Amino acid sequence: MSDETTSDLKKTPLFALHEELGGKMVPFAGYLMPVQYPMGIMGEHKHTRAKAGLFDVSHMGQVILTGESYAAVAEAFERLVPMDVLGLKEGRQRYGLFTNDQGGIEDDLMFANRGDHLFVVVNAACKEADIARMKAALEPAVTVTPIIDRALLALQGPAAEAVLSAIAPAAADMKFMDVATLDADGVEIWVSRSGYTGEDGYEISVPANQAEAFARRLLARADVEPIGLGARDSLRLEGGLCLYGHDIDAETRPAAASLTWAIQKVRRPGGDREGGFPGAAHVFAEMAEGPTVRRVGLKPEGRAPMREGVELFAEPEGGAPIGKITSGGFGPTEGGPVAMGYVPADMATPGTRIYGELRGKRAPVTVAMLPFVAANFKR
């Protein structure tokens, strides 16, 4: 990779550690990030499922929203998302969506009630636009503060609790989607029991100047290995989790994306705080009428993965495409190729047989239930 292609890319506080560990660095969302380590994507994926993997997700955006009170901040934030922010209990986190005036998804995010403020984590490729969106809609009543002096790590897998609680014992008491500020031998860490692999685990915000030392402490444990973007992608795909810009985008509404579960009753028609977010009428209309297309799981037959962009057909020969794959690859835990994509709503029933065109030939694909691998969260 030439200097010309890397000179304008950002580096996370763990960049030197990635290189030391043999990480293969690639451009991703404006950063140089490790796609894999010497263990390889397959090994990293399986290790995370069996023990614990450490991911650098410092490229994502961390933002604090403050105002007169949490309630004031929450009420304002509900103008941007169709979720129940006001009713979120202190010490809890929730999945959210920024919508546009057409009801399309501008980004997906996590937000947490941390007592007197809201902590928001947004996707790396969208963070500048998201921060601008929040500033334009919320300030001056709500102050939007991007956090630029902290790294973000994800410790994922069944051994994650034992590993983190050895450093910060209170982590063991947390349940899925709990958030807490913990002490790790003098280092203040902001912890959520969550992640994007389908496994139990934590996302941990650490002061940037302490991030490498903290990561080394975790990696010193026998159960922990560094994991790159490649295995992160295969893990979230098996977990049926969307990747923004691929499985969802500004043209996709929540109903088509099978994400209406994230819209709480209080924000739906008839709820105490229904609507009030961008594109609410479009979102509700599609929920009521049913979308014309739906995001589904897809299982290609054979061993050849079908990746993003593969067109889908109703018949083995002839006819126009009926949909396409938005994410696809080999699922190491599933033991074969897995994919997600959009098909007509009347073909979204699990078990429906369709066809994907690969190198000019069509191969059978079966519509499947998501997730491919059941979540292992600590409820």
C-alpha positions as CSV (number, residue, x, y, z in Angstrom):
1,M,0.0,0.0,0.0
2,S,1.6,3.3,-1.1
3,D,2.0,6.4,1.1
4,E,-0.3,8.3,-1.3
5,T,-3.2,6.0,-0.4
6,T,-2.6,6.0,3.3
7,S,-1.4,9.5,4.0
8,D,-4.9,10.9,4.5
9,L,-6.2,8.0,6.6
10,K,-6.6,8.3,10.4
11,K,-5.1,5.9,12.9
12,T,-6.6,4.8,16.2
13,P,-4.6,4.9,19.5
14,L,-4.0,1.2,19.0
15,F,-2.4,1.4,15.5
16,A,1.2,0.6,16.7
17,L,-0.1,-2.4,18.7
18,H,-1.9,-3.7,15.6
19,E,1.3,-3.5,13.6
20,E,3.2,-5.2,16.4
21,L,0.7,-8.0,16.6
22,G,0.9,-8.6,12.8
23,G,-2.3,-7.0,11.9
24,K,-3.0,-6.6,8.1
25,M,-3.9,-2.9,7.9
26,V,-6.5,-1.8,5.3
27,P,-8.5,1.4,4.7
28,F,-11.9,1.4,6.4
29,A,-14.2,4.3,7.0
30,G,-11.3,6.8,6.7
31,Y,-9.0,4.8,9.1
32,L,-6.3,2.3,8.7
33,M,-7.7,-0.7,10.5
34,P,-6.7,-4.4,11.0
35,V,-8.7,-6.7,8.7
36,Q,-7.0,-9.8,10.2
37,Y,-4.0,-11.1,12.3
38,P,-1.8,-14.1,11.7
39,M,-4.5,-16.4,13.2
40,G,-6.6,-15.6,10.1
41,I,-10.3,-14.7,9.8
42,M,-11.5,-18.3,10.2
43,G,-9.5,-18.8,13.4
44,E,-10.4,-15.4,14.8
45,H,-14.1,-16.0,14.2
46,K,-14.0,-19.4,15.9
47,H,-11.9,-18.1,18.8
48,T,-14.4,-15.4,19.5
49,R,-17.2,-17.9,19.5
50,A,-15.3,-20.2,21.9
51,K,-13.4,-17.8,24.2
52,A,-12.9,-14.0,23.8
53,G,-11.8,-11.7,21.0
54,L,-10.6,-8.1,21.4
55,F,-11.7,-5.7,18.7
56,D,-10.5,-2.1,18.1
57,V,-13.6,-0.1,17.3
58,S,-12.1,3.3,18.1
59,H,-13.0,4.6,14.6
60,M,-16.6,4.8,15.7
61,G,-18.0,8.1,17.0
62,Q,-18.5,8.7,20.7
63,V,-20.7,11.6,21.6
64,I,-22.1,13.1,24.9
65,L,-25.3,15.1,24.9
66,T,-25.9,17.4,27.9
67,G,-28.6,19.8,28.9
68,E,-30.7,21.0,31.8
69,S,-31.5,17.4,32.7
70,Y,-31.6,13.9,31.2
71,A,-35.3,14.3,30.6
72,A,-34.7,17.5,28.6
73,V,-31.9,15.9,26.5
74,A,-34.1,12.8,25.9
75,E,-37.1,14.8,24.8
76,A,-34.9,16.6,22.3
77,F,-33.2,13.5,21.1
78,E,-36.6,11.9,20.4
79,R,-37.0,14.5,17.6
80,L,-34.3,12.6,15.7
81,V,-35.0,8.9,16.5
82,P,-38.2,6.8,16.6
83,M,-37.1,5.2,19.9
84,D,-38.2,5.7,23.5
85,V,-35.3,7.8,24.9
86,L,-37.3,9.4,27.8
87,G,-38.3,6.1,29.2
88,L,-34.9,4.5,29.1
89,K,-33.8,3.8,32.7
90,E,-30.5,5.1,34.1
91,G,-27.6,2.7,33.4
92,R,-29.3,1.2,30.4
93,Q,-28.6,1.3,26.6
94,R,-30.8,1.0,23.6
95,Y,-30.4,0.5,19.8
96,G,-31.6,3.4,17.7
97,L,-32.0,4.8,14.2
98,F,-31.6,8.3,12.7
99,T,-34.3,8.7,10.0
100,N,-34.7,11.2,7.2
101,D,-37.7,13.0,5.9
102,Q,-38.6,10.0,3.7
103,G,-38.3,7.6,6.6
104,G,-35.0,6.2,5.4
105,I,-32.3,5.2,7.8
106,E,-29.4,7.7,7.9
107,D,-27.5,5.6,10.5
108,D,-28.0,3.1,13.2
109,L,-26.6,3.8,16.7
110,M,-26.5,3.0,20.4
111,F,-27.6,5.5,23.1
112,A,-27.3,5.2,26.8
113,N,-28.8,6.9,29.8
114,R,-25.9,7.8,32.0
115,G,-27.8,9.7,34.7
116,D,-27.4,13.4,33.8
117,H,-26.5,12.9,30.1
118,L,-27.0,10.8,27.0
119,F,-24.0,8.8,25.6
120,V,-24.3,8.0,21.9
121,V,-22.1,5.8,19.7
122,V,-22.4,6.1,16.0
123,N,-20.9,4.4,12.9
124,A,-17.5,5.6,11.8
125,A,-18.5,6.4,8.2
126,C,-21.4,8.5,9.3
127,K,-20.1,10.2,12.4
128,E,-19.3,13.6,10.9
129,A,-22.8,13.7,9.4
130,D,-24.4,12.4,12.6
131,I,-22.6,15.0,14.7
132,A,-23.7,17.8,12.3
133,R,-27.3,16.4,12.4
134,M,-27.3,16.4,16.2
135,K,-25.8,19.9,16.5
136,A,-28.2,21.4,14.0
137,A,-31.3,19.8,15.6
138,L,-30.4,20.0,19.3
139,E,-28.2,23.0,20.0
140,P,-28.1,25.3,21.9
141,A,-30.6,23.7,24.3
142,V,-28.6,20.5,24.2
143,T,-24.8,20.6,24.0
144,V,-23.3,18.0,21.5
145,T,-19.8,17.1,22.5
146,P,-17.8,14.6,20.4
147,I,-15.4,12.6,22.5
148,I,-12.0,12.6,20.7
149,D,-9.7,11.6,23.6
150,R,-11.0,8.1,24.2
151,A,-10.5,4.8,22.4
152,L,-13.3,2.2,22.1
153,L,-12.6,-1.6,22.4
154,A,-15.0,-4.5,22.1
155,L,-14.3,-7.6,24.2
156,Q,-16.6,-10.4,22.8
157,G,-17.1,-14.0,23.5
158,P,-18.1,-16.4,26.4
159,A,-14.9,-15.7,28.3
160,A,-15.4,-11.9,28.2
161,E,-17.0,-11.7,31.6
162,A,-14.2,-13.6,33.4
163,V,-11.6,-11.5,31.6
164,L,-13.0,-8.1,32.2
165,S,-14.2,-8.8,35.8
166,A,-10.6,-9.8,36.7
167,I,-9.7,-6.2,36.1
168,A,-13.0,-4.5,36.9
169,P,-15.0,-6.8,39.2
170,A,-18.4,-5.0,38.9
171,A,-18.5,-5.9,35.2
172,A,-19.7,-9.4,36.2
173,D,-22.9,-8.0,37.6
174,M,-23.9,-6.3,34.4
175,K,-26.6,-7.7,32.2
176,F,-27.1,-7.2,28.4
177,M,-27.5,-3.5,27.5
178,D,-26.4,-2.3,31.0
179,V,-23.9,0.6,31.1
180,A,-21.6,1.6,33.9
181,T,-18.6,3.7,34.7
182,L,-16.1,1.3,36.3
183,D,-12.6,1.6,37.8
184,A,-9.9,-0.6,36.3
185,D,-7.0,-0.2,38.6
186,G,-7.2,3.6,38.5
187,V,-8.4,3.9,34.8
188,E,-11.9,5.1,34.4
189,I,-13.7,2.9,31.8
190,W,-17.1,3.4,30.4
191,V,-18.6,0.0,29.8
192,S,-21.7,-1.4,28.1
193,R,-22.5,-5.0,28.1
194,S,-23.1,-5.2,24.4
195,G,-21.4,-5.7,21.0
196,Y,-22.0,-6.6,17.4
197,T,-21.0,-10.2,17.2
198,G,-24.1,-12.0,18.7
199,E,-21.9,-13.1,21.6
200,D,-21.9,-12.0,25.2
201,G,-19.3,-9.2,25.8
202,Y,-18.6,-5.6,26.4
203,E,-17.8,-2.4,24.6
204,I,-15.3,-0.4,26.6
205,S,-14.4,3.3,26.2
206,V,-10.9,4.0,27.6
207,P,-8.8,7.2,27.7
208,A,-6.7,7.2,24.6
209,N,-3.5,7.5,26.5
210,Q,-4.3,4.4,28.5
211,A,-5.8,2.4,25.6
212,E,-2.7,0.4,24.6
213,A,-1.8,-0.5,28.2
214,F,-5.4,-1.6,28.8
215,A,-5.5,-3.6,25.6
216,R,-2.3,-5.3,26.5
217,R,-3.7,-6.3,29.9
218,L,-6.7,-8.0,28.2
219,L,-4.5,-9.7,25.6
220,A,-2.2,-11.0,28.3
221,R,-5.1,-13.4,29.3
222,A,-4.8,-16.8,27.7
223,D,-8.4,-16.7,26.4
224,V,-8.1,-13.4,24.6
225,E,-6.8,-12.9,21.0
226,P,-6.9,-9.8,18.8
227,I,-9.6,-9.9,16.2
228,G,-9.8,-7.9,12.9
229,L,-12.6,-6.5,10.7
230,G,-12.9,-9.7,8.7
231,A,-14.1,-11.9,11.6
232,R,-16.1,-9.0,13.0
233,D,-18.0,-9.0,9.7
234,S,-18.5,-12.8,9.6
235,L,-19.7,-12.8,13.2
236,R,-22.2,-10.0,12.8
237,L,-23.5,-11.7,9.5
238,E,-24.1,-15.0,11.3
239,G,-25.8,-12.9,14.0
240,G,-28.2,-11.4,11.4
241,L,-26.9,-7.9,12.3
242,C,-27.0,-5.1,9.7
243,L,-24.0,-3.3,8.4
244,Y,-24.8,0.4,7.7
245,G,-24.2,1.3,4.0
246,H,-24.8,-2.3,3.0
247,D,-27.8,-3.9,4.6
248,I,-29.5,-0.5,5.5
249,D,-29.0,3.0,4.1
250,A,-30.8,6.3,3.5
251,E,-33.3,4.6,1.1
252,T,-34.2,1.8,3.5
253,R,-37.1,2.2,5.9
254,P,-37.3,0.2,9.2
255,A,-40.1,-2.1,8.1
256,A,-38.3,-3.2,5.0
257,A,-35.1,-3.7,7.1
258,S,-37.1,-5.9,9.6
259,L,-36.1,-3.4,12.3
260,T,-39.5,-2.2,13.6
261,W,-38.8,-4.2,16.8
262,A,-36.6,-1.2,17.7
263,I,-39.5,1.2,17.7
264,Q,-41.2,1.1,21.1
265,K,-44.9,1.2,21.6
266,V,-44.9,4.7,23.1
267,R,-43.5,6.2,19.9
268,R,-45.9,4.3,17.5
269,P,-49.3,5.5,16.4
270,G,-51.5,5.7,19.5
271,G,-48.6,5.9,21.9
272,D,-48.1,8.8,24.3
273,R,-45.3,10.3,22.3
274,E,-46.1,9.0,18.8
275,G,-44.2,10.3,15.8
276,G,-42.3,13.6,16.0
277,F,-39.2,12.2,14.3
278,P,-38.1,12.7,10.7
279,G,-40.2,10.8,8.2
280,A,-42.6,9.4,10.8
281,A,-45.6,9.4,8.4
282,H,-43.6,7.3,5.9
283,V,-42.3,4.9,8.5
284,F,-45.8,4.4,10.0
285,A,-47.4,4.0,6.6
286,E,-45.0,1.2,5.6
287,M,-45.4,-0.5,9.0
288,A,-49.2,-0.5,8.5
289,E,-49.4,-1.5,4.9
290,G,-46.4,-3.8,5.0
291,P,-43.2,-3.2,2.9
292,T,-42.9,-4.3,-0.7
293,V,-39.5,-5.9,0.1
294,R,-38.0,-7.3,3.2
295,R,-34.5,-8.0,4.5
296,V,-34.1,-11.8,5.0
297,G,-31.5,-14.4,5.7
298,L,-30.3,-16.4,2.7
299,K,-28.5,-19.7,2.5
300,P,-26.8,-20.5,-0.8
301,E,-26.5,-24.2,-1.6
302,G,-23.1,-25.7,-1.9
303,R,-19.8,-24.2,-0.6
304,A,-19.4,-21.0,-2.7
305,P,-20.3,-17.8,-0.9
306,M,-22.6,-15.3,-2.6
307,R,-21.4,-11.8,-1.7
308,E,-22.8,-8.3,-1.8
309,G,-24.3,-7.3,-5.1
310,V,-25.2,-10.8,-6.3
311,E,-28.6,-10.6,-8.0
312,L,-31.5,-12.8,-7.0
313,F,-34.1,-14.4,-9.3
314,A,-37.3,-16.2,-8.9
315,E,-36.5,-18.9,-11.4
316,P,-33.4,-20.9,-12.5
317,E,-33.6,-19.3,-15.9
318,G,-35.0,-16.1,-17.4
319,G,-36.8,-13.3,-15.8
320,A,-35.7,-10.0,-14.3
321,P,-33.9,-9.8,-10.9
322,I,-36.2,-9.8,-7.9
323,G,-33.7,-8.6,-5.4
324,K,-30.0,-8.7,-4.4
325,I,-27.6,-9.7,-1.7
326,T,-26.4,-6.9,0.6
327,S,-24.0,-8.9,2.8
328,G,-22.6,-12.4,2.2
329,G,-19.7,-14.7,2.9
330,F,-18.7,-18.0,4.5
331,G,-20.1,-18.6,8.0
332,P,-17.5,-20.5,10.0
333,T,-19.9,-21.4,12.8
334,E,-22.7,-22.2,10.4
335,G,-20.3,-24.3,8.3
336,G,-21.3,-22.9,4.9
337,P,-22.2,-19.8,3.0
338,V,-24.6,-17.3,4.5
339,A,-26.0,-14.0,3.3
340,M,-28.6,-11.3,3.8
341,G,-30.5,-9.4,1.2
342,Y,-33.8,-8.0,0.1
343,V,-36.6,-10.0,-1.7
344,P,-40.2,-9.2,-2.5
345,A,-42.3,-9.4,0.7
346,D,-44.3,-12.3,-0.8
347,M,-41.1,-14.3,-1.2
348,A,-39.7,-13.6,2.3
349,T,-41.1,-16.7,4.0
350,P,-38.3,-18.9,5.3
351,G,-37.9,-22.0,3.1
352,T,-38.7,-20.1,-0.1
353,R,-36.4,-21.2,-2.9
354,I,-34.9,-18.6,-5.1
355,Y,-31.7,-18.3,-7.2
356,G,-28.5,-16.2,-7.1
357,E,-26.5,-15.5,-10.2
358,L,-22.8,-16.2,-9.8
359,R,-20.4,-15.8,-12.7
360,G,-23.3,-16.1,-15.2
361,K,-24.8,-19.2,-13.7
362,R,-27.7,-19.4,-11.2
363,A,-27.5,-21.5,-8.1
364,P,-30.3,-22.2,-5.5
365,V,-30.7,-20.1,-2.5
366,T,-33.1,-20.7,0.4
367,V,-34.7,-17.9,2.4
368,A,-33.7,-18.5,6.0
369,M,-34.6,-17.3,9.5
370,L,-32.3,-14.7,11.1
371,P,-30.0,-15.0,13.0
372,F,-28.1,-17.9,11.6
373,V,-26.4,-18.4,15.0
374,A,-28.5,-17.7,18.1
375,A,-27.4,-14.8,20.2
376,N,-25.5,-15.6,23.5
377,F,-26.3,-12.4,25.4
378,K,-26.5,-12.4,29.3
379,R,-30.1,-11.4,30.0
